[in-house]
Amino acid sequence: MNTLRLPFRPSSSPVYQCLRYASTSKSIHRPVPSPTPFVPDHTTFLKLIGRELSQHAAKIPSWEALFTLSSEQLRQLGVESARSRKYLLRWREKFRNGEYGIGGDLEHVENGVGEMRCIEVPIPPEWKTPNASVATATSTPGTRKIAVNVPMGAEQPTVPLDQAKPVKFTKIRRAHTICGPFLEIVKGSGGCAAKIEAKEGIWETRKGKKVDGGERRKAEVRAKRRAEERRTTRA
């Protein structure tokens, strides 16, 4: 039985090159997400994600450019180092997918500051347990306390209480104290009102620290250390 053998196509053929270019350009033409009240422009975005990327804000012309420029184009604009560009692209995709840091889900923001209050809201039916109907010293039966974004200076949210959603990354501790990263308690509120401001690095993912040369060189570094310890012991 004769077997039909197709000619080998090297990776440098025009067909493979076209496929490679198409896959590269696909990520560049993904939809640009809309700014949010807490992140209204690319300058604020770069400030929030930290790692001193805000110093490159003047090199990126617009919000659309932030989400369409490739890594090579960012390099040509002077965004260095390569690790910083990878970090920027990673945060860009997270934002595109709706993954924000603290404050990213706020709807009422004024001059870069969002306010939240501890509000008692009904427990959703699917969350109710036998203990949900029991009153406590700090809560009414069938309710729970959450931190809700409110307009500046307001006492209540602009939506019905059964539709109010808690601000992500916040918790209520003790009776009514709002807790969360980078929050500032409003004076005179007793902890039931807090603010957050769009500041440098509050969304920053800290750099990892290399231990014994990092994962690539860890075994080599530790082997040399053990050999040196054996030589020292023998001496």
N, CA and C atoms as a LAMMPS dump frame, in Angstrom:
ITEM: TIMESTEP
0
ITEM: NUMBER OF ATOMS
705
ITEM: BOX BOUNDS ff ff ff
-5.0000000000000000e+02 5.0000000000000000e+02
-5.0000000000000000e+02 5.0000000000000000e+02
-5.0000000000000000e+02 5.0000000000000000e+02
ITEM: ATOMS id mol type element x y z
1 1 1 N 0.851 -1.201 0
2 1 2 C 0 0 0
3 1 3 C 0.886 1.251 0
4 2 1 N 0.65 2.119 -0.967
5 2 2 C 1.464 3.331 -1.074
6 2 3 C 0.943 4.41 -0.142
7 3 1 N 1.834 5.046 0.557
8 3 2 C 1.467 6.112 1.487
9 3 3 C 1.81 7.464 0.881
10 4 1 N 0.823 8.337 0.871
11 4 2 C 1.053 9.67 0.322
12 4 3 C 1.775 10.518 1.347
13 5 1 N 2.928 11.021 1.004
14 5 2 C 3.722 11.86 1.907
15 5 3 C 3.68 13.308 1.431
16 6 1 N 3.224 14.14 2.334
17 6 2 C 3.171 15.563 2
18 6 3 C 4.544 16.184 2.185
19 7 1 N 4.891 17.143 1.376
20 7 2 C 6.206 17.81 1.54
21 7 3 C 6.286 18.547 2.868
22 8 1 N 7.456 18.524 3.478
23 8 2 C 7.674 19.189 4.771
24 8 3 C 7.665 20.699 4.584
25 9 1 N 6.928 21.372 5.441
26 9 2 C 6.882 22.841 5.397
27 9 3 C 7.749 23.406 6.503
28 10 1 N 8.793 24.074 6.205
29 10 2 C 9.616 24.686 7.259
30 10 3 C 8.862 25.805 7.944
31 11 1 N 9.274 26.087 9.171
32 11 2 C 8.598 27.124 9.958
33 11 3 C 8.73 28.507 9.348
34 12 1 N 9.684 28.661 8.415
35 12 2 C 9.904 29.97 7.811
36 12 3 C 9.071 30.171 6.538
37 13 1 N 8.187 29.215 6.208
38 13 2 C 7.384 29.34 4.99
39 13 3 C 6.414 30.499 5.131
40 14 1 N 5.937 31.068 4.009
41 14 2 C 4.998 32.201 4.074
42 14 3 C 3.726 31.869 4.832
43 15 1 N 3.228 30.596 4.71
44 15 2 C 1.993 30.227 5.394
45 15 3 C 2.161 30.34 6.897
46 16 1 N 3.248 29.78 7.419
47 16 2 C 3.488 29.822 8.856
48 16 3 C 3.748 31.245 9.331
49 17 1 N 4.407 32.046 8.523
50 17 2 C 4.663 33.428 8.912
51 17 3 C 3.359 34.201 9.039
52 18 1 N 2.424 33.984 8.067
53 18 2 C 1.134 34.672 8.13
54 18 3 C 0.353 34.281 9.363
55 19 1 N 0.385 32.987 9.699
56 19 2 C -0.313 32.533 10.906
57 19 3 C 0.278 33.174 12.144
58 20 1 N 1.606 33.292 12.161
59 20 2 C 2.278 33.862 13.314
60 20 3 C 1.912 35.335 13.461
61 21 1 N 1.898 36.069 12.369
62 21 2 C 1.556 37.487 12.432
63 21 3 C 0.097 37.683 12.837
64 22 1 N -0.79 36.806 12.349
65 22 2 C -2.205 36.933 12.692
66 22 3 C -2.425 36.734 14.172
67 23 1 N -1.728 35.739 14.755
68 23 2 C -1.902 35.49 16.187
69 23 3 C -1.343 36.626 17.018
70 24 1 N -0.29 37.296 16.502
71 24 2 C 0.298 38.404 17.239
72 24 3 C -0.614 39.625 17.216
73 25 1 N -1.237 39.888 16.068
74 25 2 C -2.068 41.08 15.953
75 25 3 C -3.424 40.904 16.615
76 26 1 N -3.835 39.652 16.881
77 26 2 C -5.154 39.409 17.455
78 26 3 C -5.297 40.074 18.809
79 27 1 N -4.242 39.992 19.644
80 27 2 C -4.322 40.583 20.972
81 27 3 C -4.354 42.107 20.919
82 28 1 N -3.76 42.691 19.857
83 28 2 C -3.716 44.145 19.754
84 28 3 C -5.102 44.705 19.452
85 29 1 N -5.926 43.945 18.714
86 29 2 C -7.22 44.443 18.277
87 29 3 C -8.352 43.968 19.17
88 30 1 N -8.077 43.564 20.369
89 30 2 C -9.134 43.218 21.306
90 30 3 C -9.872 44.488 21.724
91 31 1 N -11.145 44.352 22.14
92 31 2 C -11.925 45.55 22.49
93 31 3 C -11.303 46.344 23.633
94 32 1 N -11.412 47.641 23.539
95 32 2 C -10.883 48.535 24.576
96 32 3 C -11.951 48.703 25.655
97 33 1 N -11.655 48.4 26.919
98 33 2 C -12.655 48.569 27.979
99 33 3 C -12.922 50.044 28.258
100 34 1 N -14.092 50.313 28.788
101 34 2 C -14.444 51.695 29.128
102 34 3 C -13.786 52.1 30.447
103 35 1 N -13.409 53.348 30.59
104 35 2 C -12.904 53.821 31.892
105 35 3 C -13.988 53.676 32.956
106 36 1 N -13.585 53.645 34.198
107 36 2 C -14.519 53.55 35.313
108 36 3 C -14.436 54.829 36.144
109 37 1 N -15.409 55.067 37.025
110 37 2 C -15.334 56.282 37.854
111 37 3 C -14.052 56.378 38.665
112 38 1 N -13.52 55.235 39.136
113 38 2 C -12.3 55.262 39.937
114 38 3 C -11.056 55.309 39.057
115 39 1 N -11.176 54.828 37.816
116 39 2 C -10.047 54.824 36.871
117 39 3 C -10.501 55.535 35.606
118 40 1 N -10.538 56.872 35.606
119 40 2 C -11.097 57.614 34.468
120 40 3 C -10.139 57.784 33.293
121 41 1 N -8.824 57.57 33.489
122 41 2 C -7.874 57.792 32.405
123 41 3 C -6.659 56.898 32.594
124 42 1 N -5.791 56.885 31.577
125 42 2 C -4.623 56 31.61
126 42 3 C -3.601 56.444 32.657
127 43 1 N -3.558 57.735 32.953
128 43 2 C -2.623 58.214 33.978
129 43 3 C -2.966 57.631 35.343
130 44 1 N -4.25 57.619 35.679
131 44 2 C -4.685 57.043 36.953
132 44 3 C -4.416 55.545 36.987
133 45 1 N -4.643 54.869 35.863
134 45 2 C -4.394 53.428 35.797
135 45 3 C -2.935 53.111 36.097
136 46 1 N -2.028 53.831 35.46
137 46 2 C -0.596 53.591 35.676
138 46 3 C -0.194 53.921 37.112
139 47 1 N -0.833 54.916 37.686
140 47 2 C -0.536 55.277 39.072
141 47 3 C -0.997 54.172 40.028
142 48 1 N -2.166 53.625 39.784
143 48 2 C -2.724 52.617 40.683
144 48 3 C -1.905 51.333 40.691
145 49 1 N -1.448 50.882 39.521
146 49 2 C -0.768 49.58 39.468
147 49 3 C 0.675 49.662 39.961
148 50 1 N 1.204 50.856 40.179
149 50 2 C 2.488 51.017 40.849
150 50 3 C 3.692 50.623 40.016
151 51 1 N 4.746 50.219 40.717
152 51 2 C 6.053 49.873 40.128
153 51 3 C 6.622 51.016 39.29
154 52 1 N 6.312 52.249 39.698
155 52 2 C 6.835 53.462 39.078
156 52 3 C 6.448 53.589 37.607
157 53 1 N 5.365 52.931 37.187
158 53 2 C 4.923 53.043 35.798
159 53 3 C 4.276 54.393 35.515
160 54 1 N 3.891 55.126 36.55
161 54 2 C 3.288 56.444 36.329
162 54 3 C 4.269 57.415 35.682
163 55 1 N 5.57 57.136 35.781
164 55 2 C 6.55 58.012 35.144
165 55 3 C 6.495 57.921 33.617
166 56 1 N 5.833 56.872 33.106
167 56 2 C 5.707 56.704 31.652
168 56 3 C 4.373 57.216 31.12
169 57 1 N 3.574 57.867 31.96
170 57 2 C 2.234 58.291 31.54
171 57 3 C 2.287 59.237 30.344
172 58 1 N 3.274 60.125 30.311
173 58 2 C 3.366 61.091 29.209
174 58 3 C 3.738 60.423 27.881
175 59 1 N 4.301 59.217 27.94
176 59 2 C 4.717 58.528 26.719
177 59 3 C 3.542 57.82 26.04
178 60 1 N 2.481 57.549 26.801
179 60 2 C 1.307 56.877 26.255
180 60 3 C 0.24 57.936 26.002
181 61 1 N -0.173 58.134 24.765
182 61 2 C -1.007 59.304 24.437
183 61 3 C -2.443 59.272 24.941
184 62 1 N -3.049 58.085 25.109
185 62 2 C -4.474 58.062 25.442
186 62 3 C -4.858 56.741 26.085
187 63 1 N -6.115 56.677 26.534
188 63 2 C -6.665 55.437 27.102
189 63 3 C -6.698 54.329 26.042
190 64 1 N -7.097 54.67 24.827
191 64 2 C -7.153 53.688 23.752
192 64 3 C -5.764 53.141 23.448
193 65 1 N -4.764 54.02 23.459
194 65 2 C -3.396 53.573 23.192
195 65 3 C -2.909 52.623 24.275
196 66 1 N -3.294 52.875 25.515
197 66 2 C -2.873 52.014 26.619
198 66 3 C -3.296 50.576 26.387
199 67 1 N -4.493 50.381 25.801
200 67 2 C -5.027 49.035 25.634
201 67 3 C -4.834 48.459 24.237
202 68 1 N -4.127 49.167 23.368
203 68 2 C -3.897 48.646 22.024
204 68 3 C -2.422 48.533 21.66
205 69 1 N -1.549 49.267 22.323
206 69 2 C -0.131 49.207 22
207 69 3 C 0.441 47.839 22.348
208 70 1 N 1.274 47.31 21.469
209 70 2 C 1.935 46.037 21.724
210 70 3 C 3.152 46.258 22.62
211 71 1 N 3.732 45.16 23.07
212 71 2 C 4.92 45.261 23.919
213 71 3 C 6.067 45.932 23.175
214 72 1 N 6.216 45.618 21.881
215 72 2 C 7.281 46.226 21.087
216 72 3 C 7.049 47.724 20.922
217 73 1 N 5.803 48.126 20.711
218 73 2 C 5.503 49.554 20.582
219 73 3 C 5.734 50.292 21.892
220 74 1 N 5.411 49.641 23.009
221 74 2 C 5.693 50.244 24.308
222 74 3 C 7.194 50.42 24.507
223 75 1 N 7.975 49.438 24.051
224 75 2 C 9.432 49.54 24.163
225 75 3 C 9.957 50.701 23.336
226 76 1 N 9.399 50.877 22.138
227 76 2 C 9.838 51.979 21.282
228 76 3 C 9.487 53.337 21.892
229 77 1 N 8.413 53.374 22.689
230 77 2 C 8.031 54.618 23.35
231 77 3 C 8.889 54.905 24.579
232 78 1 N 9.69 53.912 24.983
233 78 2 C 10.582 54.122 26.118
234 78 3 C 10.098 53.533 27.421
235 79 1 N 9.101 52.632 27.383
236 79 2 C 8.628 51.976 28.603
237 79 3 C 9.574 50.815 28.905
238 80 1 N 10.417 50.989 29.863
239 80 2 C 11.408 49.995 30.265
240 80 3 C 11.225 49.683 31.745
241 81 1 N 11.595 48.514 32.2
242 81 2 C 12.259 47.416 31.53
243 81 3 C 11.251 46.438 30.948
244 82 1 N 11.768 45.308 30.397
245 82 2 C 10.88 44.282 29.86
246 82 3 C 9.954 43.744 30.946
247 83 1 N 10.475 43.633 32.165
248 83 2 C 9.647 43.142 33.27
249 83 3 C 8.5 44.111 33.568
250 84 1 N 8.769 45.404 33.444
251 84 2 C 7.717 46.4 33.662
252 84 3 C 6.662 46.322 32.578
253 85 1 N 7.082 46.085 31.334
254 85 2 C 6.113 45.973 30.242
255 85 3 C 5.234 44.739 30.428
256 86 1 N 5.826 43.631 30.834
257 86 2 C 5.032 42.424 31.075
258 86 3 C 4.029 42.65 32.195
259 87 1 N 4.471 43.354 33.219
260 87 2 C 3.574 43.654 34.344
261 87 3 C 2.42 44.54 33.885
262 88 1 N 2.719 45.546 33.06
263 88 2 C 1.685 46.436 32.532
264 88 3 C 0.692 45.663 31.669
265 89 1 N 1.182 44.791 30.795
266 89 2 C 0.304 44.02 29.92
267 89 3 C -0.572 43.065 30.733
268 90 1 N -0.001 42.514 31.806
269 90 2 C -0.79 41.597 32.646
270 90 3 C -1.93 42.34 33.336
271 91 1 N -1.628 43.54 33.878
272 91 2 C -2.677 44.316 34.532
273 91 3 C -3.688 44.827 33.508
274 92 1 N -3.234 45.095 32.302
275 92 2 C -4.126 45.551 31.241
276 92 3 C -5.18 44.486 30.927
277 93 1 N -4.753 43.231 30.865
278 93 2 C -5.696 42.147 30.596
279 93 3 C -6.632 41.922 31.775
280 94 1 N -6.118 42.069 32.99
281 94 2 C -6.978 41.916 34.161
282 94 3 C -8.077 42.968 34.154
283 95 1 N -7.725 44.199 33.855
284 95 2 C -8.717 45.27 33.814
285 95 3 C -9.716 45.021 32.692
286 96 1 N -9.233 44.539 31.563
287 96 2 C -10.117 44.249 30.435
288 96 3 C -11.152 43.185 30.808
289 97 1 N -10.738 42.265 31.692
290 97 2 C -11.627 41.183 32.13
291 97 3 C -12.443 41.549 33.366
292 98 1 N -12.37 42.807 33.794
293 98 2 C -13.158 43.24 34.943
294 98 3 C -12.571 42.86 36.283
295 99 1 N -11.262 42.574 36.333
296 99 2 C -10.588 42.225 37.588
297 99 3 C -9.876 43.47 38.115
298 100 1 N -10.509 44.136 39.084
299 100 2 C -9.969 45.385 39.608
300 100 3 C -9.375 45.177 40.995
301 101 1 N -8.584 46.167 41.413
302 101 2 C -8.127 46.21 42.788
303 101 3 C -9.145 46.944 43.647
304 102 1 N -8.76 47.251 44.88
305 102 2 C -9.646 47.951 45.803
306 102 3 C -10.117 49.268 45.197
307 103 1 N -11.424 49.515 45.225
308 103 2 C -11.986 50.749 44.693
309 103 3 C -12.386 50.685 43.237
310 104 1 N -11.959 49.646 42.531
311 104 2 C -12.249 49.574 41.102
312 104 3 C -13.717 49.416 40.775
313 105 1 N -14.511 48.899 41.728
314 105 2 C -15.941 48.685 41.478
315 105 3 C -16.807 49.837 41.983
316 106 1 N -16.192 50.922 42.446
317 106 2 C -16.972 52.056 42.941
318 106 3 C -17.681 52.768 41.79
319 107 1 N -18.915 53.19 42.033
320 107 2 C -19.685 53.92 41.034
321 107 3 C -19.785 55.41 41.345
322 108 1 N -19.616 55.768 42.623
323 108 2 C -19.692 57.177 43.032
324 108 3 C -18.306 57.622 43.49
325 109 1 N -17.644 58.396 42.656
326 109 2 C -16.282 58.87 42.938
327 109 3 C -16.223 60.354 42.626
328 110 1 N -15.605 61.106 43.516
329 110 2 C -15.487 62.554 43.326
330 110 3 C -14.034 62.97 43.545
331 111 1 N -13.425 63.512 42.49
332 111 2 C -12.018 63.945 42.544
333 111 3 C -11.096 62.815 43
334 112 1 N -11.354 61.614 42.481
335 112 2 C -10.504 60.478 42.799
336 112 3 C -10.744 59.853 44.151
337 113 1 N -11.784 60.265 44.861
338 113 2 C -12.082 59.746 46.201
339 113 3 C -13.471 59.118 46.204
340 114 1 N -13.568 57.911 46.726
341 114 2 C -14.85 57.239 46.866
342 114 3 C -15.18 57.036 48.333
343 115 1 N -16.451 57.164 48.678
344 115 2 C -16.874 57.015 50.07
345 115 3 C -17.784 55.804 50.202
346 116 1 N -17.701 55.131 51.333
347 116 2 C -18.551 53.975 51.606
348 116 3 C -19.043 54.029 53.045
349 117 1 N -20.196 53.421 53.259
350 117 2 C -20.794 53.398 54.598
351 117 3 C -21.237 51.987 54.942
352 118 1 N -21.241 51.718 56.236
353 118 2 C -21.725 50.431 56.74
354 118 3 C -23.251 50.479 56.741
355 119 1 N -23.855 49.624 55.936
356 119 2 C -25.309 49.602 55.776
357 119 3 C -25.824 48.203 56.109
358 120 1 N -26.967 48.15 56.767
359 120 2 C -27.614 46.873 57.08
360 120 3 C -28.574 46.538 55.937
361 121 1 N -28.351 45.395 55.29
362 121 2 C -29.155 45.011 54.126
363 121 3 C -29.76 43.633 54.359
364 122 1 N -30.863 43.318 53.671
365 122 2 C -31.467 41.983 53.823
366 122 3 C -30.546 40.89 53.291
367 123 1 N -30.551 39.75 53.959
368 123 2 C -29.784 38.605 53.489
369 123 3 C -30.519 37.983 52.297
370 124 1 N -29.834 37.713 51.175
371 124 2 C -30.497 37.076 50.031
372 124 3 C -31.098 35.73 50.44
373 125 1 N -32.243 35.35 49.847
374 125 2 C -32.898 34.088 50.219
375 125 3 C -31.987 32.874 50.109
376 126 1 N -31.127 32.849 49.073
377 126 2 C -30.263 31.682 48.885
378 126 3 C -29.152 31.606 49.929
379 127 1 N -28.913 32.697 50.667
380 127 2 C -27.877 32.717 51.696
381 127 3 C -28.427 32.423 53.09
382 128 1 N -29.743 32.379 53.236
383 128 2 C -30.329 32.277 54.559
384 128 3 C -30.069 30.905 55.176
385 129 1 N -29.783 30.918 56.474
386 129 2 C -29.54 29.718 57.26
387 129 3 C -30.46 29.76 58.476
388 130 1 N -30.566 28.659 59.226
389 130 2 C -31.396 28.689 60.435
390 130 3 C -31.011 29.79 61.421
391 131 1 N -29.725 30.157 61.431
392 131 2 C -29.271 31.191 62.368
393 131 3 C -29.515 32.609 61.846
394 132 1 N -29.936 32.734 60.569
395 132 2 C -30.095 34.07 59.987
396 132 3 C -31.255 34.833 60.616
397 133 1 N -32.234 34.112 61.157
398 133 2 C -33.402 34.767 61.737
399 133 3 C -33.217 35.106 63.208
400 134 1 N -32.033 34.831 63.736
401 134 2 C -31.757 35.098 65.145
402 134 3 C -31.143 36.485 65.288
403 135 1 N -31.709 37.286 66.165
404 135 2 C -31.174 38.63 66.399
405 135 3 C -29.908 38.549 67.244
406 136 1 N -28.999 39.484 67.006
407 136 2 C -27.782 39.592 67.812
408 136 3 C -27.69 41.003 68.363
409 137 1 N -26.637 41.239 69.125
410 137 2 C -26.467 42.563 69.724
411 137 3 C -26.141 43.623 68.687
412 138 1 N -25.674 43.195 67.52
413 138 2 C -25.242 44.172 66.515
414 138 3 C -26.029 44.089 65.211
415 139 1 N -26.969 43.177 65.058
416 139 2 C -27.687 43.057 63.789
417 139 3 C -29.139 42.682 64.013
418 140 1 N -29.973 43.05 63.035
419 140 2 C -31.395 42.732 63.045
420 140 3 C -31.596 41.361 62.401
421 141 1 N -32.59 40.587 62.821
422 141 2 C -32.827 39.271 62.203
423 141 3 C -33.024 39.381 60.692
424 142 1 N -32.385 38.47 59.955
425 142 2 C -32.531 38.434 58.498
426 142 3 C -31.736 39.47 57.759
427 143 1 N -30.775 40.118 58.429
428 143 2 C -29.963 41.139 57.766
429 143 3 C -28.482 40.88 57.999
430 144 1 N -27.683 41.564 57.229
431 144 2 C -26.223 41.553 57.411
432 144 3 C -25.708 42.954 57.131
433 145 1 N -24.503 43.239 57.581
434 145 2 C -23.906 44.556 57.381
435 145 3 C -22.79 44.477 56.346
436 146 1 N -22.823 45.401 55.404
437 146 2 C -21.818 45.458 54.351
438 146 3 C -21.38 46.903 54.139
439 147 1 N -20.232 47.076 53.502
440 147 2 C -19.748 48.408 53.127
441 147 3 C -20.26 48.727 51.734
442 148 1 N -21.071 49.765 51.607
443 148 2 C -21.708 50.131 50.344
444 148 3 C -21.186 51.488 49.887
445 149 1 N -20.881 51.582 48.608
446 149 2 C -20.455 52.858 48.028
447 149 3 C -21.635 53.818 47.964
448 150 1 N -21.436 55.022 48.474
449 150 2 C -22.49 56.041 48.489
450 150 3 C -21.919 57.34 47.917
451 151 1 N -22.77 58.235 47.41
452 151 2 C -22.274 59.554 46.996
453 151 3 C -21.637 60.282 48.178
454 152 1 N -20.696 61.15 47.887
455 152 2 C -19.955 61.859 48.927
456 152 3 C -20.894 62.576 49.89
457 153 1 N -20.784 62.224 51.18
458 153 2 C -21.589 62.855 52.213
459 153 3 C -22.967 62.252 52.416
460 154 1 N -23.368 61.271 51.592
461 154 2 C -24.7 60.671 51.712
462 154 3 C -24.723 59.636 52.832
463 155 1 N -25.916 59.39 53.365
464 155 2 C -26.096 58.417 54.439
465 155 3 C -26.537 57.056 53.908
466 156 1 N -27.229 57.049 52.768
467 156 2 C -27.793 55.823 52.216
468 156 3 C -27.373 55.654 50.755
469 157 1 N -27.337 54.401 50.251
470 157 2 C -27.004 54.181 48.832
471 157 3 C -28.117 54.671 47.92
472 158 1 N -27.824 54.793 46.647
473 158 2 C -28.797 55.283 45.668
474 158 3 C -29.67 54.171 45.111
475 159 1 N -29.423 52.928 45.52
476 159 2 C -30.222 51.787 45.051
477 159 3 C -30.979 51.211 46.233
478 160 1 N -32.045 50.44 45.994
479 160 2 C -32.741 49.779 47.103
480 160 3 C -31.796 48.887 47.901
481 161 1 N -32.055 48.746 49.185
482 161 2 C -31.147 48.001 50.05
483 161 3 C -30.981 46.556 49.613
484 162 1 N -32.046 45.952 49.067
485 162 2 C -31.927 44.555 48.65
486 162 3 C -31.103 44.396 47.373
487 163 1 N -30.742 45.526 46.715
488 163 2 C -29.906 45.484 45.522
489 163 3 C -28.491 46.003 45.779
490 164 1 N -28.25 46.474 46.983
491 164 2 C -26.922 47.016 47.311
492 164 3 C -25.883 45.898 47.347
493 165 1 N -24.708 46.188 46.803
494 165 2 C -23.621 45.211 46.766
495 165 3 C -22.443 45.707 47.609
496 166 1 N -21.772 44.797 48.299
497 166 2 C -20.618 45.223 49.104
498 166 3 C -19.44 45.619 48.226
499 167 1 N -18.673 46.582 48.677
500 167 2 C -17.445 46.963 47.977
501 167 3 C -16.434 45.832 48.148
502 168 1 N -15.837 45.426 47.043
503 168 2 C -14.877 44.323 47.091
504 168 3 C -13.682 44.67 47.976
505 169 1 N -13.146 43.64 48.62
506 169 2 C -11.957 43.732 49.489
507 169 3 C -12.239 44.469 50.798
508 170 1 N -13.521 44.642 51.155
509 170 2 C -13.858 45.277 52.429
510 170 3 C -14.588 44.291 53.324
511 171 1 N -14.487 44.516 54.635
512 171 2 C -15.172 43.691 55.627
513 171 3 C -15.722 44.597 56.729
514 172 1 N -16.712 44.089 57.436
515 172 2 C -17.243 44.781 58.602
516 172 3 C -16.794 44.014 59.834
517 173 1 N -16.076 44.681 60.705
518 173 2 C -15.602 44.05 61.932
519 173 3 C -16.195 44.756 63.142
520 174 1 N -16.233 43.987 64.237
521 174 2 C -16.911 44.452 65.44
522 174 3 C -18.353 44.827 65.072
523 175 1 N -18.876 45.923 65.525
524 175 2 C -20.285 46.237 65.269
525 175 3 C -20.502 46.845 63.884
526 176 1 N -19.643 47.808 63.487
527 176 2 C -19.908 48.529 62.243
528 176 3 C -18.644 49.151 61.648
529 177 1 N -17.468 48.661 62.001
530 177 2 C -16.224 49.259 61.523
531 177 3 C -15.856 48.69 60.157
532 178 1 N -15.677 49.57 59.186
533 178 2 C -15.297 49.15 57.842
534 178 3 C -13.783 48.941 57.797
535 179 1 N -13.366 47.779 57.337
536 179 2 C -11.939 47.467 57.238
537 179 3 C -11.607 47.056 55.804
538 180 1 N -10.412 47.4 55.378
539 180 2 C -9.956 47.047 54.042
540 180 3 C -8.64 47.745 53.75
541 181 1 N -7.918 47.287 52.733
542 181 2 C -6.628 47.898 52.412
543 181 3 C -6.771 49.333 51.929
544 182 1 N -5.915 50.207 52.453
545 182 2 C -5.796 51.605 52.023
546 182 3 C -7.048 52.435 52.304
547 183 1 N -7.892 51.985 53.22
548 183 2 C -9.073 52.764 53.582
549 183 3 C -8.726 53.774 54.664
550 184 1 N -9.422 54.898 54.646
551 184 2 C -9.254 55.942 55.661
552 184 3 C -10.614 56.181 56.317
553 185 1 N -10.676 55.956 57.621
554 185 2 C -11.93 56.131 58.341
555 185 3 C -12.3 57.614 58.379
556 186 1 N -13.555 57.922 58.102
557 186 2 C -14.03 59.305 58.153
558 186 3 C -14.125 59.737 59.616
559 187 1 N -13.516 60.88 59.922
560 187 2 C -13.506 61.364 61.304
561 187 3 C -14.926 61.617 61.804
562 188 1 N -15.173 61.195 63.036
563 188 2 C -16.472 61.403 63.643
564 188 3 C -17.523 60.38 63.271
565 189 1 N -17.155 59.396 62.43
566 189 2 C -18.141 58.399 62.005
567 189 3 C -18.137 57.157 62.888
568 190 1 N -17.154 57.056 63.777
569 190 2 C -17.069 55.873 64.617
570 190 3 C -16.702 54.613 63.869
571 191 1 N -16.165 54.762 62.661
572 191 2 C -15.748 53.597 61.878
573 191 3 C -16.777 53.132 60.874
574 192 1 N -17.997 53.709 60.898
575 192 2 C -19.038 53.24 59.981
576 192 3 C -18.974 53.927 58.616
577 193 1 N -18.033 54.841 58.407
578 193 2 C -17.837 55.487 57.106
579 193 3 C -16.339 55.536 56.809
580 194 1 N -15.997 55.265 55.571
581 194 2 C -14.585 55.25 55.178
582 194 3 C -14.443 55.796 53.768
583 195 1 N -13.235 56.232 53.442
584 195 2 C -12.931 56.753 52.114
585 195 3 C -11.718 56.029 51.553
586 196 1 N -11.647 56.009 50.24
587 196 2 C -10.445 55.511 49.576
588 196 3 C -10.108 56.453 48.431
589 197 1 N -8.831 56.755 48.285
590 197 2 C -8.358 57.683 47.263
591 197 3 C -7.463 56.947 46.288
592 198 1 N -7.565 57.309 45.018
593 198 2 C -6.725 56.711 43.987
594 198 3 C -5.292 57.214 44.16
595 199 1 N -4.474 56.402 44.818
596 199 2 C -3.092 56.784 45.11
597 199 3 C -2.107 55.842 44.427
598 200 1 N -0.871 56.25 44.43
599 200 2 C 0.206 55.489 43.813
600 200 3 C 0.34 54.102 44.456
601 201 1 N 0.209 53.069 43.607
602 201 2 C 0.567 51.714 44.018
603 201 3 C -0.432 50.957 44.861
604 202 1 N -1.684 51.419 44.99
605 202 2 C -2.61 50.673 45.849
606 202 3 C -3.093 49.378 45.182
607 203 1 N -2.853 49.226 43.876
608 203 2 C -3.156 47.96 43.2
609 203 3 C -1.89 47.157 42.913
610 204 1 N -0.784 47.617 43.389
611 204 2 C 0.497 47.017 42.993
612 204 3 C 0.632 45.583 43.474
613 205 1 N 1.112 44.733 42.587
614 205 2 C 1.49 43.36 42.932
615 205 3 C 2.975 43.38 43.249
616 206 1 N 3.308 43.054 44.472
617 206 2 C 4.703 43.159 44.897
618 206 3 C 5.587 42.175 44.142
619 207 1 N 6.802 42.596 43.877
620 207 2 C 7.765 41.724 43.207
621 207 3 C 8.187 40.592 44.141
622 208 1 N 8.361 39.418 43.556
623 208 2 C 8.836 38.287 44.345
624 208 3 C 10.319 38.44 44.661
625 209 1 N 10.736 37.837 45.75
626 209 2 C 12.139 37.9 46.147
627 209 3 C 12.825 36.582 45.806
628 210 1 N 14.002 36.701 45.187
629 210 2 C 14.754 35.501 44.83
630 210 3 C 15.44 34.924 46.072
631 211 1 N 15.266 33.631 46.255
632 211 2 C 15.903 32.922 47.363
633 211 3 C 16.94 31.979 46.781
634 212 1 N 18.191 32.169 47.183
635 212 2 C 19.287 31.328 46.687
636 212 3 C 19.356 31.337 45.16
637 213 1 N 19.252 32.529 44.567
638 213 2 C 19.407 32.644 43.117
639 213 3 C 18.141 32.42 42.322
640 214 1 N 17.013 32.236 42.967
641 214 2 C 15.777 31.986 42.235
642 214 3 C 15.635 30.528 41.849
643 215 1 N 14.517 30.186 41.23
644 215 2 C 14.239 28.784 40.913
645 215 3 C 15.22 28.211 39.9
646 216 1 N 15.725 29.03 39
647 216 2 C 16.637 28.509 37.979
648 216 3 C 17.988 28.09 38.557
649 217 1 N 18.468 28.843 39.531
650 217 2 C 19.82 28.592 40.033
651 217 3 C 19.834 28.091 41.467
652 218 1 N 18.661 27.798 42.033
653 218 2 C 18.597 27.412 43.439
654 218 3 C 19.403 26.144 43.723
655 219 1 N 19.217 25.105 42.907
656 219 2 C 19.92 23.839 43.131
657 219 3 C 21.427 24.034 43.009
658 220 1 N 21.858 24.817 42.003
659 220 2 C 23.297 25.056 41.799
660 220 3 C 23.897 25.82 42.967
661 221 1 N 23.217 26.876 43.414
662 221 2 C 23.732 27.695 44.51
663 221 3 C 23.808 26.88 45.795
664 222 1 N 22.79 26.093 46.081
665 222 2 C 22.8 25.303 47.311
666 222 3 C 23.828 24.184 47.264
667 223 1 N 24.056 23.596 46.087
668 223 2 C 25.086 22.562 45.958
669 223 3 C 26.472 23.147 46.218
670 224 1 N 26.726 24.341 45.681
671 224 2 C 28.022 24.99 45.91
672 224 3 C 28.186 25.348 47.381
673 225 1 N 27.099 25.744 48.031
674 225 2 C 27.168 26.091 49.445
675 225 3 C 27.491 24.855 50.289
676 226 1 N 26.857 23.734 49.983
677 226 2 C 27.142 22.501 50.73
678 226 3 C 28.579 22.045 50.507
679 227 1 N 29.082 22.171 49.261
680 227 2 C 30.467 21.783 48.99
681 227 3 C 31.438 22.667 49.759
682 228 1 N 31.134 23.969 49.823
683 228 2 C 31.987 24.889 50.574
684 228 3 C 31.957 24.581 52.063
685 229 1 N 30.785 24.201 52.577
686 229 2 C 30.674 23.843 53.995
687 229 3 C 31.467 22.579 54.302
688 230 1 N 31.451 21.606 53.361
689 230 2 C 32.24 20.374 53.582
690 230 3 C 33.728 20.662 53.576
691 231 1 N 34.181 21.526 52.645
692 231 2 C 35.611 21.875 52.606
693 231 3 C 36.02 22.598 53.891
694 232 1 N 35.168 23.475 54.358
695 232 2 C 35.463 24.21 55.587
696 232 3 C 35.53 23.275 56.795
697 233 1 N 34.625 22.309 56.832
698 233 2 C 34.604 21.345 57.95
699 233 3 C 35.849 20.488 57.96
700 234 1 N 36.307 20.033 56.792
701 234 2 C 37.491 19.179 56.701
702 234 3 C 38.74 19.959 57.111
703 235 1 N 38.757 21.231 56.737
704 235 2 C 39.934 22.036 57.083
705 235 3 C 40 22.242 58.592
